[in-house]
Amino acid sequence: MTKPFKIIYPADVDRTMHYAGLDKYTIRHACRGVILNDKNNVALVHVGKYDYYMLPGGGIDEDDHLTALSREISEELGAKIKVIKSVGSIETYIPRWSNRQIDHCYAARVIRDTGMRAPTDFEISEGHEIVWADNIDAGIQLMKDTFPLNLDGKLIQMRDLAFLGKAKLMLDLW
Protein backbone atom coordinates (compact mmCIF):
# COMPACT_ATOMS: atom_id res chain seq x y z
CA MET A 1 0.00 0.00 0.00
CA THR A 2 1.32 3.42 -0.93
CA LYS A 3 1.66 6.11 1.69
CA PRO A 4 -0.84 8.96 1.24
CA PHE A 5 0.72 12.11 -0.22
CA LYS A 6 -1.77 14.20 1.78
CA ILE A 7 -3.84 13.83 4.95
CA ILE A 8 -6.93 16.02 5.31
CA TYR A 9 -8.51 16.72 8.69
CA PRO A 10 -11.89 18.40 9.31
CA ALA A 11 -10.06 21.39 10.84
CA ASP A 12 -8.32 21.95 7.48
CA VAL A 13 -11.63 23.20 6.06
CA ASP A 14 -13.44 24.28 9.24
CA ARG A 15 -11.33 25.76 12.04
CA THR A 16 -14.10 25.07 14.59
CA MET A 17 -13.59 21.31 14.19
CA HIS A 18 -11.24 19.52 16.58
CA TYR A 19 -9.19 16.34 16.38
CA ALA A 20 -10.62 14.52 19.42
CA GLY A 21 -11.98 11.07 18.65
CA LEU A 22 -10.43 10.72 15.21
CA ASP A 23 -8.50 7.67 16.41
CA LYS A 24 -11.84 5.85 16.67
CA TYR A 25 -12.76 6.43 13.01
CA THR A 26 -13.22 3.33 10.86
CA ILE A 27 -10.80 2.89 7.96
CA ARG A 28 -12.52 2.80 4.58
CA HIS A 29 -10.69 2.35 1.29
CA ALA A 30 -12.04 3.87 -1.90
CA CYS A 31 -10.92 4.50 -5.47
CA ARG A 32 -11.26 7.69 -7.51
CA GLY A 33 -10.58 8.36 -11.14
CA VAL A 34 -9.32 11.25 -13.20
CA ILE A 35 -11.27 9.99 -16.19
CA LEU A 36 -10.67 11.37 -19.69
CA ASN A 37 -12.77 10.78 -22.77
CA ASP A 38 -11.50 10.89 -26.37
CA LYS A 39 -11.73 14.71 -26.38
CA ASN A 40 -9.69 14.98 -23.15
CA ASN A 41 -12.79 16.10 -21.25
CA VAL A 42 -12.59 15.24 -17.54
CA ALA A 43 -15.48 13.53 -15.74
CA LEU A 44 -16.78 15.11 -12.55
CA VAL A 45 -19.77 14.30 -10.40
CA HIS A 46 -21.86 17.28 -9.31
CA VAL A 47 -23.47 16.69 -5.92
CA GLY A 48 -26.54 18.90 -6.33
CA LYS A 49 -27.84 18.60 -2.77
CA TYR A 50 -24.70 20.27 -1.36
CA ASP A 51 -23.41 22.00 -4.52
CA TYR A 52 -19.92 20.62 -5.02
CA TYR A 53 -18.00 18.59 -7.57
CA MET A 54 -16.00 15.44 -7.00
CA LEU A 55 -14.13 12.83 -8.97
CA PRO A 56 -16.09 9.68 -9.81
CA GLY A 57 -15.39 6.55 -7.79
CA GLY A 58 -16.40 4.84 -4.60
CA GLY A 59 -15.73 2.24 -1.97
CA ILE A 60 -13.60 -0.83 -2.39
CA ASP A 61 -15.50 -3.94 -1.35
CA GLU A 62 -13.72 -7.26 -1.56
CA ASP A 63 -11.98 -6.45 -4.83
CA ASP A 64 -8.65 -4.88 -5.78
CA HIS A 65 -8.29 -1.19 -6.60
CA LEU A 66 -8.54 -1.43 -10.37
CA THR A 67 -11.53 -3.77 -10.29
CA ALA A 68 -13.27 -1.47 -7.82
CA LEU A 69 -12.51 1.60 -9.93
CA SER A 70 -13.76 -0.09 -13.10
CA ARG A 71 -16.98 -1.13 -11.34
CA GLU A 72 -17.59 2.37 -9.93
CA ILE A 73 -16.92 4.08 -13.27
CA SER A 74 -19.22 1.63 -15.03
CA GLU A 75 -21.99 2.38 -12.51
CA GLU A 76 -21.49 6.15 -12.33
CA LEU A 77 -20.48 7.05 -15.90
CA GLY A 78 -21.74 4.09 -17.89
CA ALA A 79 -18.25 3.65 -19.31
CA LYS A 80 -15.50 1.08 -19.62
CA ILE A 81 -12.02 2.45 -18.89
CA LYS A 82 -8.35 1.70 -19.33
CA VAL A 83 -6.20 2.77 -16.37
CA ILE A 84 -3.14 4.79 -17.37
CA LYS A 85 -1.32 5.21 -14.05
CA SER A 86 -1.68 5.74 -10.33
CA VAL A 87 -2.01 9.34 -9.16
CA GLY A 88 -1.53 8.42 -5.48
CA SER A 89 -3.62 8.26 -2.34
CA ILE A 90 -5.07 10.74 0.14
CA GLU A 91 -6.36 10.06 3.63
CA THR A 92 -9.40 12.11 4.66
CA TYR A 93 -11.18 12.14 8.02
CA ILE A 94 -14.94 12.41 7.36
CA PRO A 95 -17.03 13.08 10.51
CA ARG A 96 -20.41 12.41 8.83
CA TRP A 97 -19.53 8.72 8.52
CA SER A 98 -16.82 8.53 11.23
CA ASN A 99 -14.51 7.33 8.46
CA ARG A 100 -10.81 7.64 7.99
CA GLN A 101 -11.12 7.27 4.24
CA ILE A 102 -8.10 6.38 2.15
CA ASP A 103 -8.79 7.21 -1.48
CA HIS A 104 -6.57 5.69 -4.15
CA CYS A 105 -6.70 7.72 -7.36
CA TYR A 106 -5.91 6.61 -10.90
CA ALA A 107 -5.83 8.37 -14.25
CA ALA A 108 -7.80 6.49 -16.90
CA ARG A 109 -9.29 6.83 -20.36
CA VAL A 110 -12.78 5.90 -21.49
CA ILE A 111 -12.49 3.11 -24.03
CA ARG A 112 -16.23 2.55 -24.49
CA ASP A 113 -19.40 4.36 -23.50
CA THR A 114 -21.98 1.73 -22.57
CA GLY A 115 -24.70 4.30 -21.87
CA MET A 116 -25.81 2.14 -18.95
CA ARG A 117 -25.42 4.12 -15.72
CA ALA A 118 -26.57 2.52 -12.47
CA PRO A 119 -26.58 5.16 -9.72
CA THR A 120 -27.31 4.00 -6.19
CA ASP A 121 -30.30 5.24 -4.19
CA PHE A 122 -27.85 7.31 -2.12
CA GLU A 123 -26.36 8.94 -5.24
CA ILE A 124 -29.86 9.74 -6.50
CA SER A 125 -30.89 11.23 -3.13
CA GLU A 126 -27.73 13.41 -3.06
CA GLY A 127 -28.44 14.66 -6.61
CA HIS A 128 -25.38 13.20 -8.37
CA GLU A 129 -25.07 14.33 -11.98
CA ILE A 130 -22.21 13.67 -14.38
CA VAL A 131 -20.47 16.73 -15.81
CA TRP A 132 -17.68 16.64 -18.39
CA ALA A 133 -15.31 19.58 -17.93
CA ASP A 134 -13.59 20.73 -21.14
CA ASN A 135 -10.16 19.69 -19.80
CA ILE A 136 -8.32 19.23 -16.51
CA ASP A 137 -7.81 22.98 -16.04
CA ALA A 138 -11.53 23.58 -16.53
CA GLY A 139 -12.29 20.80 -14.03
CA ILE A 140 -9.98 22.38 -11.47
CA GLN A 141 -11.57 25.80 -12.02
CA LEU A 142 -15.09 24.38 -11.74
CA MET A 143 -14.22 22.83 -8.39
CA LYS A 144 -12.54 26.02 -7.16
CA ASP A 145 -15.56 28.12 -8.16
CA THR A 146 -18.02 26.21 -5.96
CA PHE A 147 -18.63 26.66 -2.27
CA PRO A 148 -19.86 23.36 -0.80
CA LEU A 149 -22.79 23.62 1.59
CA ASN A 150 -21.59 20.88 3.94
CA LEU A 151 -18.39 19.69 5.61
CA ASP A 152 -18.21 16.54 3.45
CA GLY A 153 -18.21 18.67 0.32
CA LYS A 154 -15.45 20.92 1.63
CA LEU A 155 -13.27 17.91 2.52
CA ILE A 156 -13.95 16.20 -0.82
CA GLN A 157 -13.26 19.42 -2.71
CA MET A 158 -9.86 19.74 -1.01
CA ARG A 159 -9.09 16.06 -1.70
CA ASP A 160 -10.09 16.09 -5.36
CA LEU A 161 -8.37 19.39 -6.13
CA ALA A 162 -5.18 17.78 -4.80
CA PHE A 163 -5.74 14.71 -7.00
CA LEU A 164 -6.43 16.82 -10.11
CA GLY A 165 -3.41 19.03 -9.44
CA LYS A 166 -1.12 16.02 -9.06
CA ALA A 167 -2.58 14.29 -12.12
CA LYS A 168 -2.01 17.41 -14.20
CA LEU A 169 1.66 17.48 -13.18
CA MET A 170 2.18 13.73 -13.67
CA LEU A 171 0.60 13.10 -17.01
CA ASP A 172 1.59 14.48 -20.34
CA LEU A 173 -1.80 13.60 -21.80
CA TRP A 174 -3.41 16.87 -20.89
C-alpha positions as CSV (number, residue, x, y, z in Angstrom):
1,M,0.0,0.0,0.0
2,T,1.3,3.4,-0.9
3,K,1.7,6.1,1.7
4,P,-0.8,9.0,1.2
5,F,0.7,12.1,-0.2
6,K,-1.8,14.2,1.8
7,I,-3.8,13.8,5.0
8,I,-6.9,16.0,5.3
9,Y,-8.5,16.7,8.7
10,P,-11.9,18.4,9.3
11,A,-10.1,21.4,10.8
12,D,-8.3,21.9,7.5
13,V,-11.6,23.2,6.1
14,D,-13.4,24.3,9.2
15,R,-11.3,25.8,12.0
16,T,-14.1,25.1,14.6
17,M,-13.6,21.3,14.2
18,H,-11.2,19.5,16.6
19,Y,-9.2,16.3,16.4
20,A,-10.6,14.5,19.4
21,G,-12.0,11.1,18.7
22,L,-10.4,10.7,15.2
23,D,-8.5,7.7,16.4
24,K,-11.8,5.8,16.7
25,Y,-12.8,6.4,13.0
26,T,-13.2,3.3,10.9
27,I,-10.8,2.9,8.0
28,R,-12.5,2.8,4.6
29,H,-10.7,2.3,1.3
30,A,-12.0,3.9,-1.9
31,C,-10.9,4.5,-5.5
32,R,-11.3,7.7,-7.5
33,G,-10.6,8.4,-11.1
34,V,-9.3,11.3,-13.2
35,I,-11.3,10.0,-16.2
36,L,-10.7,11.4,-19.7
37,N,-12.8,10.8,-22.8
38,D,-11.5,10.9,-26.4
39,K,-11.7,14.7,-26.4
40,N,-9.7,15.0,-23.1
41,N,-12.8,16.1,-21.2
42,V,-12.6,15.2,-17.5
43,A,-15.5,13.5,-15.7
44,L,-16.8,15.1,-12.6
45,V,-19.8,14.3,-10.4
46,H,-21.9,17.3,-9.3
47,V,-23.5,16.7,-5.9
48,G,-26.5,18.9,-6.3
49,K,-27.8,18.6,-2.8
50,Y,-24.7,20.3,-1.4
51,D,-23.4,22.0,-4.5
52,Y,-19.9,20.6,-5.0
53,Y,-18.0,18.6,-7.6
54,M,-16.0,15.4,-7.0
55,L,-14.1,12.8,-9.0
56,P,-16.1,9.7,-9.8
57,G,-15.4,6.6,-7.8
58,G,-16.4,4.8,-4.6
59,G,-15.7,2.2,-2.0
60,I,-13.6,-0.8,-2.4
61,D,-15.5,-3.9,-1.3
62,E,-13.7,-7.3,-1.6
63,D,-12.0,-6.5,-4.8
64,D,-8.7,-4.9,-5.8
65,H,-8.3,-1.2,-6.6
66,L,-8.5,-1.4,-10.4
67,T,-11.5,-3.8,-10.3
68,A,-13.3,-1.5,-7.8
69,L,-12.5,1.6,-9.9
70,S,-13.8,-0.1,-13.1
71,R,-17.0,-1.1,-11.3
72,E,-17.6,2.4,-9.9
73,I,-16.9,4.1,-13.3
74,S,-19.2,1.6,-15.0
75,E,-22.0,2.4,-12.5
76,E,-21.5,6.2,-12.3
77,L,-20.5,7.1,-15.9
78,G,-21.7,4.1,-17.9
79,A,-18.3,3.6,-19.3
80,K,-15.5,1.1,-19.6
81,I,-12.0,2.4,-18.9
82,K,-8.3,1.7,-19.3
83,V,-6.2,2.8,-16.4
84,I,-3.1,4.8,-17.4
85,K,-1.3,5.2,-14.0
86,S,-1.7,5.7,-10.3
87,V,-2.0,9.3,-9.2
88,G,-1.5,8.4,-5.5
89,S,-3.6,8.3,-2.3
90,I,-5.1,10.7,0.1
91,E,-6.4,10.1,3.6
92,T,-9.4,12.1,4.7
93,Y,-11.2,12.1,8.0
94,I,-14.9,12.4,7.4
95,P,-17.0,13.1,10.5
96,R,-20.4,12.4,8.8
97,W,-19.5,8.7,8.5
98,S,-16.8,8.5,11.2
99,N,-14.5,7.3,8.5
100,R,-10.8,7.6,8.0
101,Q,-11.1,7.3,4.2
102,I,-8.1,6.4,2.2
103,D,-8.8,7.2,-1.5
104,H,-6.6,5.7,-4.2
105,C,-6.7,7.7,-7.4
106,Y,-5.9,6.6,-10.9
107,A,-5.8,8.4,-14.2
108,A,-7.8,6.5,-16.9
109,R,-9.3,6.8,-20.4
110,V,-12.8,5.9,-21.5
111,I,-12.5,3.1,-24.0
112,R,-16.2,2.5,-24.5
113,D,-19.4,4.4,-23.5
114,T,-22.0,1.7,-22.6
115,G,-24.7,4.3,-21.9
116,M,-25.8,2.1,-18.9
117,R,-25.4,4.1,-15.7
118,A,-26.6,2.5,-12.5
119,P,-26.6,5.2,-9.7
120,T,-27.3,4.0,-6.2
121,D,-30.3,5.2,-4.2
122,F,-27.9,7.3,-2.1
123,E,-26.4,8.9,-5.2
124,I,-29.9,9.7,-6.5
125,S,-30.9,11.2,-3.1
126,E,-27.7,13.4,-3.1
127,G,-28.4,14.7,-6.6
128,H,-25.4,13.2,-8.4
129,E,-25.1,14.3,-12.0
130,I,-22.2,13.7,-14.4
131,V,-20.5,16.7,-15.8
132,W,-17.7,16.6,-18.4
133,A,-15.3,19.6,-17.9
134,D,-13.6,20.7,-21.1
135,N,-10.2,19.7,-19.8
136,I,-8.3,19.2,-16.5
137,D,-7.8,23.0,-16.0
138,A,-11.5,23.6,-16.5
139,G,-12.3,20.8,-14.0
140,I,-10.0,22.4,-11.5
141,Q,-11.6,25.8,-12.0
142,L,-15.1,24.4,-11.7
143,M,-14.2,22.8,-8.4
144,K,-12.5,26.0,-7.2
145,D,-15.6,28.1,-8.2
146,T,-18.0,26.2,-6.0
147,F,-18.6,26.7,-2.3
148,P,-19.9,23.4,-0.8
149,L,-22.8,23.6,1.6
150,N,-21.6,20.9,3.9
151,L,-18.4,19.7,5.6
152,D,-18.2,16.5,3.5
153,G,-18.2,18.7,0.3
154,K,-15.4,20.9,1.6
155,L,-13.3,17.9,2.5
156,I,-14.0,16.2,-0.8
157,Q,-13.3,19.4,-2.7
158,M,-9.9,19.7,-1.0
159,R,-9.1,16.1,-1.7
160,D,-10.1,16.1,-5.4
161,L,-8.4,19.4,-6.1
162,A,-5.2,17.8,-4.8
163,F,-5.7,14.7,-7.0
164,L,-6.4,16.8,-10.1
165,G,-3.4,19.0,-9.4
166,K,-1.1,16.0,-9.1
167,A,-2.6,14.3,-12.1
168,K,-2.0,17.4,-14.2
169,L,1.7,17.5,-13.2
170,M,2.2,13.7,-13.7
171,L,0.6,13.1,-17.0
172,D,1.6,14.5,-20.3
173,L,-1.8,13.6,-21.8
174,W,-3.4,16.9,-20.9
